[in-house]
Amino acid sequence: MTDFATESLAAVSSDLLTRATAVFEYTHKSATSLLSAFDDAKAKRGRPRGILTDQEQDILRAALVMCCAGMDAALKHAIRDCLEQLLEKNAQVREGFEKFIRKRIGGEGDILELGGGVKFVAAVLAEKEPRRRLIEEYIKELTGESLQSAEEVMRTTAALGLDYQDIDLDVPRLKEIFGIRNKIIHELDIDLSAKKRKQRVRSQSDLLDSSDYILQVTKVIIETLNGSL
């Protein structure tokens, strides 16, 4: 039976991580269901060895895409639910928040929803709870983009006060995995220059191990963050 090495339950005690943990565990469960479908497909073929069929590879591709989406959702819930408390405890988190405020006051950034620094300051000060508004704006910036690259994952973990070395993040491997994910999502993993099979041939270990690593990283981030709350 094909399965993930990563355990399906995250060991957390903080209520602030309830939603992030639920997303991780649901992702693991759903991806595991796809592995069951993969085993069924191989059993029906009757030849478990050799190059996987297109159908079998597609099932594992779907599992990888699902695991990446689960990481995205789990980290965004962690930002929304934990950031305010982390601001009171973690100097790195506070520094990132202050940097964001300086940038917005200076009128920098790719998306200027409030039309510049002066307008931003005026809108914030007009609020009944200015700090609350600032936190909401920071959360919007951190969660506004899709977390489907190693750079975005590192940016998010840094905003949560986590050092990528402390969570043993293999950045080159993460970049490679998101590269595979992006070829699947944006190009259907198609290689029209290939002589025979027009979809890139992916091995079982390539796709399965990549999905498992994304689950592992998501779980480690949640559990490490739990120790900071």
C-alpha positions in Angstrom: 0.0 0.0 0.0 1.4 3.4 -1.0 1.5 5.9 1.8 3.2 9.0 3.1 6.0 8.9 5.6 4.7 12.1 7.2 2.3 11.5 10.1 -1.2 12.7 9.5 -1.7 14.5 12.8 0.2 17.6 13.9 1.1 17.9 17.6 -0.1 21.3 18.6 -1.5 22.8 21.8 -2.3 26.4 20.8 -5.9 27.1 19.9 -4.6 29.8 17.5 -3.4 27.0 15.2 -6.7 25.1 15.1 -7.5 26.2 11.5 -4.0 25.7 10.2 -3.8 22.3 11.7 -7.2 21.3 10.4 -6.1 22.3 6.9 -2.9 20.3 7.1 -4.7 17.2 8.4 -7.5 17.5 5.8 -4.9 17.9 3.0 -3.1 14.7 4.3 -6.3 12.8 4.3 -7.4 13.9 0.8 -3.9 13.3 -0.7 -3.9 9.8 1.0 -7.2 9.1 -0.7 -5.5 9.8 -4.0 -2.8 7.3 -3.2 -5.5 4.7 -2.7 -6.8 5.5 -6.1 -3.3 5.2 -7.4 -2.9 1.7 -5.9 -6.2 0.7 -7.4 -5.1 1.8 -10.8 -1.9 -0.1 -10.6 -3.7 -3.2 -9.4 -6.1 -3.1 -12.3 -3.2 -2.8 -14.7 -1.8 -6.0 -13.3 1.8 -5.0 -13.8 2.9 -3.0 -10.8 6.5 -2.5 -12.1 7.8 -0.4 -14.9 7.0 3.1 -16.1 3.8 4.4 -14.7 0.8 4.9 -17.1 -0.4 8.4 -17.8 -3.4 7.8 -15.6 -1.2 6.7 -12.7 1.1 9.7 -13.1 -1.9 12.0 -13.2 -3.2 10.7 -9.9 0.2 11.4 -8.3 0.3 14.8 -10.0 -3.1 15.6 -8.4 -1.7 14.6 -5.0 1.3 16.9 -5.4 -0.9 19.9 -6.5 -3.3 19.2 -3.5 -0.4 19.1 -1.0 1.0 22.4 -2.3 -2.5 24.0 -2.1 -2.8 22.7 1.5 0.5 24.3 2.4 -0.7 27.6 0.9 -3.9 27.5 2.9 -2.4 26.3 6.2 0.3 29.1 6.2 -2.3 31.8 5.4 -4.5 30.7 8.3 -1.4 30.7 10.5 -0.7 34.3 9.5 -4.3 35.4 10.1 -4.7 33.7 13.4 -1.3 34.0 15.0 0.3 37.2 13.8 -1.1 39.6 16.4 0.0 37.4 19.3 3.5 36.9 17.7 3.9 40.7 17.5 3.9 40.8 21.3 6.4 38.0 21.7 8.8 37.9 18.7 11.2 40.7 17.8 11.6 39.4 14.3 7.9 39.5 13.7 7.7 43.0 15.1 10.6 44.1 12.9 8.8 42.8 9.8 5.6 44.7 10.8 7.5 47.9 11.3 9.2 47.5 7.9 5.8 47.1 6.3 4.5 50.3 8.0 7.6 52.3 6.9 7.1 51.1 3.3 3.5 52.0 3.2 4.1 55.4 4.8 6.8 56.0 2.2 4.3 55.2 -0.6 6.2 52.1 -1.7 5.0 48.7 -2.8 3.4 47.1 -5.8 -0.2 47.6 -4.7 -1.1 50.9 -3.3 -4.7 50.4 -2.3 -4.8 53.7 -0.4 -3.1 55.7 -3.0 0.2 56.7 -1.3 1.8 57.2 2.0 -0.1 60.3 3.1 -3.5 58.8 2.2 -2.5 55.6 4.0 -1.6 57.5 7.2 -4.8 59.5 7.1 -6.9 56.4 6.6 -5.2 54.6 9.5 -5.4 57.5 11.9 -9.1 57.9 11.1 -9.8 54.4 12.4 -11.1 53.9 15.9 -8.3 51.3 16.4 -5.4 52.4 14.2 -3.1 49.5 15.2 -5.8 47.0 14.4 -6.1 48.5 10.9 -2.3 48.3 10.4 -2.3 44.7 11.4 -5.1 43.9 9.0 -3.3 45.7 6.2 -0.1 43.7 6.9 -2.0 40.4 6.9 -3.6 41.3 3.6 -0.2 41.9 2.1 1.2 38.6 3.5 -1.7 36.5 2.3 -2.6 38.3 -0.9 -0.3 36.3 -3.1 -0.3 32.6 -3.8 2.3 30.8 -1.7 3.5 28.6 -4.5 7.2 29.3 -4.6 10.1 28.7 -2.2 10.6 32.5 -2.0 7.0 33.0 -0.8 7.2 30.2 1.7 10.4 31.7 3.1 8.9 35.2 3.2 5.9 33.8 5.1 7.9 31.8 7.6 10.1 34.9 8.3 7.0 36.9 8.9 5.9 34.3 11.5 9.3 34.7 13.2 10.7 31.4 11.9 14.2 30.9 10.5 14.2 28.6 7.5 17.3 26.9 9.0 15.6 26.2 12.3 12.8 24.3 10.4 15.5 22.6 8.3 14.0 23.9 5.1 15.8 22.5 2.0 15.4 25.5 -0.2 16.8 24.0 -3.5 14.5 21.0 -3.1 11.5 23.2 -2.4 12.3 25.2 -5.5 12.4 22.0 -7.6 9.1 20.8 -6.2 7.3 24.0 -6.9 8.8 24.0 -10.4 7.2 20.6 -11.0 3.9 21.9 -9.5 4.0 24.9 -11.8 4.6 22.8 -14.9 1.6 20.6 -13.9 -0.7 23.6 -13.2 0.3 25.9 -16.0 1.4 23.5 -18.7 -0.4 20.3 -17.9 3.2 18.8 -17.6 3.2 18.6 -21.4 6.4 18.4 -23.5 5.3 18.6 -27.1 8.9 18.0 -28.3 8.9 14.5 -26.8 9.0 11.7 -29.5 6.5 9.4 -27.8 4.6 10.4 -24.6 3.8 14.1 -24.8 3.5 14.5 -21.0 6.7 14.5 -19.0 7.4 11.1 -17.6 7.4 11.3 -13.8 8.5 8.4 -11.6 6.5 7.3 -8.6 9.2 8.2 -6.2 9.6 11.6 -7.8 6.0 12.6 -7.4 5.3 10.7 -4.1 8.4 12.0 -2.3 7.7 15.6 -3.5 4.2 15.5 -2.1 5.5 13.9 1.1 8.1 16.6 1.5 5.5 19.4 1.2 3.4 17.7 3.9 6.4 17.3 6.1 7.4 21.0 5.8 3.8 22.2 6.5 3.7 20.0 9.6 7.1 21.1 10.9 6.2 24.8 10.4 2.9 24.4 12.3 4.6 22.4 15.1 7.5 24.9 15.4 5.2 27.8 15.4 3.2 26.2 18.2 6.3 26.5 20.4 6.4 30.2 19.8 2.8 30.9 20.9 
